[in-house]
């Protein structure tokens, strides 16, 4: 038997959908009229399944052609192929994981009325329950020789062609169809679950505590980003959807939870592209008595463990077939040193803004908004160095004015102990030796407030509650943040809209 739909069109036209829906609605009405008892109708409350399609495939997948088991099973699945002949009908039933089993509905097993009802009422896309002996067909296909059947849920809209390609727009807007028709979509959902399980397992092995922090906040902070705003009727005040959980997680460290992490949603009212989404899943973690070197080691372990959980190895295969090695020790390079080497001139924390502007103009690098020394250095680094990174690489030691929550470098003036991790050419994670001095932190917040007054929508406000927590003493701490969606991108090679199950679309 060949799993091929009768209609070869990639997707039905609007007129065809309208006609098919009318026919299917008429079948729904017939089911309501003929099978109005509690167990019947187009949408019964339950069907008597005894096992699942994946379980049957695991148990009997190696049956020889024509073999019988003598075992009766009741399973349900979605009809994704149907072929009706005179006295024998075939259908492929698909489970949620994509596994399939053949249903064989014969005149000898179900009788004339039931066979005719199958022909009249069952369409592609319907969920159907079948019960009968588990066998292997003459062509060696695992099958149920049906002795009884019922519709479990009537589909009133047709499925797209299972052998055609949904457009990217259709896959994103109608992810439920994508999950039905495309193995890769289901595999990505499972890969994401494995990644999250792996992250939690690695943290648990290192005695980290998972917590939850507020999504609605009275002021935004923890990152340089433009927030979403909303209004609370109960408190009659403007609130912000959080851009990062950082300031609350640090409060937990002040309170004595020395190893803490959170996996949850962040919201940033910014652009959307192949690596950015306004709503995204984020991991943040903080470890007392560590620093940005220790937290880099932890991050490398988290990512390598996740790759092994999904791919069975630190060498992953992307969607386009490319292999990418996430194993071994990853490179660590200095932002200023790598920029100086690539630009062919020395650039240090003392390089003037005018000199950086001149270098940018020479190489047609656009000026960053609300220019500062640090923003120019990062813009120039992205132009000169970022395109040449191929291996996973920690880029270390950032300008102080772009990292207001980070400790100054212990030996290099004008930079902070921060790294960004680049994988596949995009930023995957960032880590810090956290700033724990409340006096310096207040000064940094004040400088950010000045930027906000000049119109920088991404600048942080002064957070007095966070400062009060710091004033009670926060131990030396290393911290990191990593996008879960981007971690999936690094492991699977997919774009961000593919790694998010239901991405935001207009």
N, C-alpha and C positions, 0 to 999 in steps of 0.2 A: 504494500500500500504506500502511496506517495502522499506526504502531507502538503498538499497544494490546494489553495482555495479555488473555487470555481471561477471567481472573478479575477482577471489578471490586471485590472486597473490598479494603479498605485494607491489612489484614494478615491472613493466614490464622489461624484459630483453632488452639488446641493440638491438637484432634482432627484437624483437616485436615492439620496439619503431620505428625502421627504417621502418618496414612494415606499421605500423599505420600512420606514417608520410606521406608515399607515398600515401596511400589511402586518407588521409585528404587533401593533396595537390591536388589530382585529383578532389576532391569535390570543393576545392577552384576554380580551373579552370572552373568547370561547372557553379559555381555561377557567375563567371566573364562573362562567355559566355551568360548565360540565363537571368541574372539580371544586365545588364550593365548600367541601368539608374541611376540617381543620388541617388535614394532612395534604390537601391538594391545592389547586389554584396556581397562579403564576409565581407566587412568593410565599411558599410554606414557611412556617416558623422554624422548622427543623427537618432534617432528613436523617435516616438511620445509618450514618456512616459507621463502619467498623474498623477502618484503617485509612491510610493515605496513599496516594500515588507514589511518593518517594519511598515509602516503606516497602511497597510491593516491588518496585524496581530493584531495591537493594536485596530483597529476598529471592526474587524469581527472574532477575534480569538475564541470567545465563541459561534459561530453559532452551532445550533443543526445539527446532521447528516441529510443530505438530504435537508437542508434549501437553499432557493434562496433569493438573495437580490434585484434583479432587477437593480442593479447598475453595470455599465460597467467601467472597469479600464484597463489602459495600463501600464504594468510593464516590466522591463527587469531584467535579472539575469543570473547567470552561471548555465548551466545544470550539476547537480551533480548526478542525477539518471535518467535513461531512461528505459522505458519498452514499447515495441511496440507490439500491438496485431493486430488482423485483422481490425476492424473498429474503434478502440479506442486506442490512445497512451497516456502514462503518462510520465511526467517528473517533477523532482523537480528542481526549480530555486532558487539559493542561492544569497542573497544580500551580500554586502561587510561586514556587521556585523555578517554574519552567519545565519541570519533568512531565512526561506524558505517558498515557496508557491508551490502548485502543479499546473501544467498546464495539462489540459485534452484536447487533440486534437482528435476530433471525425469526422467521415465521414459526419454525418448529419450537423455539424456546419461549416466545412471548404470545403467540397467537395472532390472528389476523387483525383484530381491533387495535391491539397495542402497537403492532408494527405500522399500521396505517396512521395511528395517532403520532407516532415518532416522525413519520414522513411529513405529516401535515403541520406539526407544531414546533419541532426543534429547528433552531437556526444557529448559524455561527455566532458565537458570543454568549449564548445561553449557558448558565450553570446547570448541570444535569447530574442527578444521582443515578447510579446504576448498581445493581447487585447481581452476582452470578459467579460461575466458576472461573478461577484464574487459569488461563491456558496460554500456549504459544501458538500463533496462527501458522498456517502452512508456509508462510514467508518468514517465520521466525520472529514475529512481532508480539511482545507481551500484550495480552488482551484479557478482557472480561467477556465471557460468553453470557450475555445479559439474559436474566430470567425475569427481572422486573426493573422498572425505571420510573423516574418522575423528574419533572423540571424543578430545579432548586431556586432559580431566579431567571426570569425572562428578560432578555436584553431587547430593548425597543429601538436601539440604534445599532447599525452594523459596525463591525470591526474594520480597521484598515487592513489592507493586504499584508499578511504576515511575511510575505516574501518580498515586499517592497521596502523602501526606505522612507521613514517619516522625516520630514524636514526638521532642521534644528529648532525652528520656531514651534513646530507642532510638538516636538518632544518636550520642550520646556513648558508650553502652555497646557498641554494635556499629558502630564507625566503618567497618569493612570494608564493611558494607552501605551505609552513608551514602555512601562513595566510589563504590560501584557505581551507586546510584540517583540521586544528586543532583549536578548540575553545580557548584553553589556549593562543595560539600565538596572536590571536586578542584581547583577554582580557588583555594581558600584554601591548599591544600598548595603549589601552584605559586607563589602570591603570597609565601608564607613563604620559599621557596627563592630567589625573586628579591630579596627584602629582604636575606637573608643575603649573597647574591652582591654586592649593591650596597654593603652596609656594608663588606665586605672590599675591594671595589674602591676605595671612597673612602679607606679607611685606607691602602691600598697607594700610592695617588697622593700621600699625605702622608708616606710613608716610615715608617709605623708597622710594628711587628713583632708578629705574632700568636704568643702562647704559651699553654701549658696549665699550670694550677696545681692543687694537690691538692684533691680532693673530700672525702677523709677527713682530718680534722685533729685534733690532740691537744687543741686548745681552739678555741672558736668566737670569731670576731671579724670586724671589717670593717663591721658594721651593728648596729643595735639591733633584735634579733629573737630569738625563742625557737628554739633549734636542735633538730634530731632527734639522738638519741644511738644508738650501736650499740656492740658489743663486738668487739674483735679477739682471736681465739683465739691468733694467732701472737705478739702482743705482750702478751697478757693485760692489756689496758687498755681503758678506755672511750674511744671516739672520737666525733667529731661530724661529721655531714654539713655541709658548708660552707654558711654563710648568705651569704657574699660572698667573692670572690677578692681583695679590696682589699689586705690586708696582705702577700700574696705578690707581687702586681703591684708594690707599692711597693718591695719588696725588689729586684725586677728593675731599677727605676729607680735605686736606690742602686748597683746593680752596673753601671750604665752603659747600660742599654737605655732611652734617653731617650724613646722613643715606643713604647708597648707597649699591647696590648689583648688581650682574651679574650672569646670567645663560648662560653658553656657553661651547665651547669645549676647552679642554687642550690636550697636546700631550707630551708624555714622552717615550723616546727611551729606554725602559726597557723591562723586561720579561712580558709574558702574562700567566695568570693562571686563576683559578676559581674566583679570586677576583680582577684581574688586567687586564687592556686593554691598549694598547699603545695610543689609542684615546678614550677619555671619556668625559662625560658631567659633569661640575663642577658648583657648586654654591659657590660664595664667597660674604660675607657681612661684612660691617664695620659700627659701630655705635659710633659716637663721644660722649664723656662724659659717656662712659660705660667701663666695664672691662671684664675679662674672666668669672667672675661669672654671670654678666648680659647677656653676649652673650651665656652662657650655658643655661640660662633660655629661651632665644629666640630660641635656637636650639631645645630644648625639645618641645616647642610649635609648631615649624615648622613641626617636625616629627610627633607629635601626630595629628595635623590638617590634615597632608597628609594621615595618616593611616585612619582617619575617612572619608576622601574624597573617598578613594578606598574601604574600607571594611565596612564603616558605624559604626565603633567602633575602639577603641584603641587596642582591642584584634583582631589580624589578624590571618588568617588561611593560612599556607604555602602550597606550591604545594604538599607536601607529607602528608597533612592532619593535621600536627602539629599546635596547637594553640600557639601563642606567645603574651604575654601581654606587650604592649608599654605604658600602662597608668601609672598614679601616678607620684610621684616624684622619679627621678632616683638617684641611689647611686653615691656618689663622694668619691673617695679614693685617697690617696697619692701614687705616684709611688714609692718613697723611702720607705715609711712605709710598703706598701703592699709587696714589694720585701723583706724587712728585715724579715717580719713575715713568708713569704713562704720559704725563704732560711734558716731560723733558726739562723741568725746572723745579727748584725746591719750593714747596708750599708747606708752611708751618702755621701753628696757631697765631703767630705774630704777623702773618702776611696781611697786608692792608686790604680793605674792602675795594679800594680803587684798583689795586693790582689784580684782584680776583675778577672784577668787572672787565678789565682789559683782556684778561685771558679768555673770559667768556665771549667777549665780542670778537676776538681773534678766531675763535673756533665756532662761532654762530650758535652759542649756547644761550638760550633765553634766560633772562633774569628771573629769579624766583620772586614770588609775591612777598612784599614786606621784607626787603633785602636785609640780611645780616651776614656777618662773616661765615657763620656756620651753615646757613642755607646755601650760600654760594659754594662752599666746599663740597657739600653733599650733592649739589646740582652738577658740579664739575666732575666729581667722582663717578656719578652715574653715566656721564658722557664718556669719560676716558677709560674707566676700569670695568664697570659692570658688564658691558657686552662681551668681554673676554673671559668671564668666569664660566667654567664648565663643571668642574668638580664642586661638591658641597664645600662651602667656604665661610668661615667666620671672619667678618670684617670688623676689626677691633678699633676702639679708641676714637670717639666721635667729638665734634666741637661742643663746647660747654653750653653755648647759647641755644642749641636745638634740643637739649636733653635736660629739662628743668627738674626732673625727679631723680637724677643720677649723681652718684658720688664723683668728685673730682679725682683724676688719676693720681695714684699714690706717688708717682715719680715724674710725670710729664705735665708741665703747666699748660693750662688752656684747653685741656681735653678731659673727657669723662670716661669712666670705665664702663663702656657700653659696647656691645657687638650686635651686628645684624647678620643673620645666617642667610646666605643665598644658595638656592638649589634650583636647577633648571632655569637659571637666569632671573628668578624673581625672589623677593624677600619672603622667607618662610617663617622666620622667628626672630625675636630680639631679646637680648638679655643684658643685665646690669649688675654692678655692685651698687646696691641701693643707697640713696642719700638718707641718712638717719639723723643728721644734725638739724634740729628745728630752727636754729637761727639762720643757717644758710638756706634752708628750705623756704623760710619766710621771704628772704631776699629774692630767691628765684621766682617765687610766686608774684612778688611785687614787680619784677621785670616783665613777667608774663602779662600782668595787668596793664602795664604800659603799652605792650604790643596790642592788647585788646582795645585799648583806648584809641590806638591809631588805626583800628579797623581790621585787625587780624581775627577772623572768626574762629580760628583753631587754637588761639591762645587760651591758657587755663586761668580761671579766676582764683583768688585767694580763698583757700578752704580752711577756715578757722577750726573746724572740728577735727580735721586731719592733723593740723598743726598742734592742737591740744593733745592729741594722742601721741605724737612724736615727743612732745615735751615731757611725757611720762617715761620715756626711754625705750628706744627700739634697738635691738641688738644688731651687730653687723649682719647683713643679709644679702644674699644673691637672689635675683628674681628674673623670670622669663615670661614671655608671651608668645603664643603660636596659633595661627589660624588653622582650625581643623579642616576647613574646606581646602586650604592651600596644601596641607599635609596630604590630603587625598590626591591633589593635583600632582604632587611630587612622586607619589607612589604609582598612580595610574596613568599619568600623562594626559589627563582630560582637562578641559577648561572648567572654570569655577561654576558655570551654570549647570554643568553635568554632575559635579560633585555634590551640589545642593539638591536635595530631593525635590523641593518645591520652591524654586527661586522666585524672587519678586520680579514681575513683568507688568508692563502697562496694560 
